[in-house]
Amino acid sequence: MNLRSVLFIVMCLSFRGFSQACDTLTIKKLVGQADLELSKDVDRSYQLAFKAYSLSRECPNTTYFFESVLSLSNAYYQKDQGDSTIKLITPILAKLPAGTSTFYKARLNHMLGSAYTMIMQLENGLKHSLEALRNYEAIKDSSHTSNMFVNIANIYNQQHNFKQAEKYLTKAIQIASKLNRKTALGNVYNTMGILYAENGMLDSAERFFLLSTQIRENLKDYTTLAWNYNNLGGVYTLLDKPSEGIIYFEKALKLFEENKNYDGQTSVANNIGELHLKMGNTQKALNYFNYSRGLYSQTNNPDNLENLYGNLSDYYSYTGDFKTAKQYSDSLIFLKDSLSGERLDRSMAEMQIRFDVEKKDLEIAKNKAELKAKEKQEFIKNIITVAVFALLILLFVIGFLMYRKKQLEHRAKLDAEIATQKETRTKSILDAEEKERRRIAQDLHDGVGQLLSAAKLNLSNLESKLSDQNEDQKLAMQNALTLVDDSVKEVRAVSHNMMPNTLIKLGLGSAVREFITKLGNAPTLKVDLEIVGLDNRLDNQVETVLYRVIQEIINNIIKHANASHISMQLIRHDTELNVMIEDNGVGFETNNLDIYDGIGLKGIITRIEFLNGSVHFDSSVGRGTTVIIDVPLV
């Protein structure tokens, strides 16, 4: 490499940071197009907004940058990707310059609060929504202030805090009335009606739904008016005024038909049929049920089909056709079981995918950081070598090296921060997984468990009413009762296994004791358990991760080791917790753990590494297995 080449390389590197400019015209055009496409084609809107955001990163903390971020956040929101909005906005808010516009602080917090609320992290949603409200009030933005009052009220309502929700909706009504914004006032009245209806205050709900309906009738806003009529029909149904309910439901049905809203038509027709059945108008009820069923192919909404099967079962029971009623009742049970299974599988699959993706991203980021650091170090060495022979440019090279050194230090700090954020997201995934386990366990216990209990009760009632039974029929009935009873027990067992109450209330030691006690029912397996120093609770996440790991190891022993004896020790020291699990099973070769991916060894190692701990497998074929886990507590 000659002296001229060295000078050219140095000059290129020196001026590389100034080679790109902020293309404000293109950014503004892309943001405008993205906002226009948002209500038509959300995927297209996302592509345009992402391109604008990518360009705007050349001019951070400018109006064009913030507008592109908000446009991309709107696309994420429409795609139900609250997590993506959080990942986008959180680091931006954390590094806002001191002179940033209060309006954009408000908008960013507004979007972040909505994103957290979408994923049901209500405390964070409320925190950022209140911060947005404070910013809007500081700049006297009454329109956005009114919207924030409604958002905050919805959060409080989801937290079952009726008084706070009512307080903020009342403030929203006052601002909308003062500004004479009829559309906003109609929306707030409707929201207030929903709040009162959900809290059983039906007279107040009726009053606000009527106020909202009057405004929207005057505005001829037929799309939202259909839902007002639907809400009023629901309130009159709850008030046991079926005639008034039918009037408003029929008005809603007419508007839904005009708007070709098939979901709305199906739901409302179901409601009208239900009210006619309640009034004894069986033929009208059947007509509306058939109307609803005829639209199902247009919607494929399983919730509507679920309601329809229930209503048809009630209809045929009411008319004395118990055989057809039972067919629809069986179809309803099958549909609910199918939907429950699909939701469970989908939720668990999504959790696993997220966990795997985040883990892979973290590894890739670390590898890239190490590779870039090595490449830059090599580059600096080459520059220094050339500088020795290029005495004429010695001062320039020294200045360049100082600049590169600072750049490397800044980049290293940035990479370390990215790695920390990745670790934080991994923690969020584990937290989300445990929350999902709790939710699924609760759904199994309160949903499927209650249905099975009701089925058992109905079978028992049926058995007592059927007096003329031969022995075969009695045996069949008894078998059915036994199967339902066993199903109830199995659902409870699965629910408890997914999220044991003992772990939540009493901690790791008690939960492990309870788990081992249940294994004592197996006559061919003996388990010895020793727990030392776990009188006090550990960190919730440490307890949860360790419990899942111990549960996975014991289940692997039962399934694969063919062991007759298990010995387990949990010993807490001042600075660490030691877990040792031994069995006398068939053992396995530990040289290559990848071939045992099917028994979850990688998952065990990953979870313990997340706690900054270590896990060691000591085993060989024919001599059992020992697993030693060390987890630091400070």
Secondary structure, DSSP 8 states (H G I E B T S, - for coil): --HHHHHHHHHHHHHGGGS----HHHHHHHHHHHHHHTTT-HHHHHHHHHHHHHHHTTSTTSHHHHHHHHHHHHHHHHTT-HHHHHHHHHHHHHT--TT--HHHHHHHHHHHHHHHHHTT-HHHHHHHHHHHHHHHHHTT-HHHHHHHHHHHHHHHHHTT-HHHHHHHHHHHHHHHHHHT-HHHHHHHHHHHHHHHHHTT-HHHHHHHHHHHHHHHHHHT-HHHHHHHHHHHHHHHHHTT-HHHHHHHHHHHHHHHHHHT-HHHHHHHHHHHHHHHHHTT-HHHHHHHHHHHHHTHHHH--HHHHHHHHHHHHHHHHHTT-HHHHHHHHHHHHHHHHHHHHHHHHHHHHHHHHHHHHHHHHHHHHHHHHHHHHHHHHHHHHHHHHHHHH-GGGHHHHHHHHHHHHHHHHHHHHHHHHHHHHHHHHHHHHHHHHHHHHHHHHHHIIIIIHHHHHHHHHHHHHHHHH-----HHHHHHHHHHHHHHHHHHHHHHHHHHHHS-HHHHHT-HHHHHHHHHHHHTT-TT-EEEEEEES-SS---HHHHHHHHHHHHHHHHHIIIII--SEEEEEEEE-SSEEEEEEEE-S-----S-GGGGGGGTHHHHHHHHHHTT-EEEEEE-TTS-EEEEEEEE--
